[in-house]
Amino acid sequence: MNVDVVGGSSVNGKTQNTIYSFFPNVSPGYKIVENPRNLVYLPVILDKINKIETVVTDQNGKQLNLRGENVTIRYHLREI
């Protein structure tokens, strides 16, 4: 998952705004429930957050077609 408000992350040595990466543990068509472990907090690159744009992508960075399925994403921000 990529968002437009964080910096400082990389995937395969390439700088990106990825906040979380995982491989689903269920077959296509089944509900994915993923709970992150070993949290790493990334720096927010904005002084003020008015909105957060999130893009769910595949392993090649291509946006996924979720076919109208509902997706719930919970963010945890903290001051450092």
Stockholm file with secondary structure:
# STOCKHOLM 1.0

chainA/1-80         MNVDVVGGSSVNGKTQNTIYSFFPNVSPGYKIVENPRNLVYLPVILDKINKIETVVTDQNGKQLNLRGENVTIRYHLREI
#=GR chainA/1-80 SS CEESSBCSEEETTEEECBCCCCCCSSCTTSCCCCCCCSCCCCCBCCSSCSCCCEECBCTTSCBCCCTTCCCCCCCCCCCC
#=GC SS_cons        CEESSBCSEEETTEEECBCCCCCCSSCTTSCCCCCCCSCCCCCBCCSSCSCCCEECBCTTSCBCCCTTCCCCCCCCCCCC
//
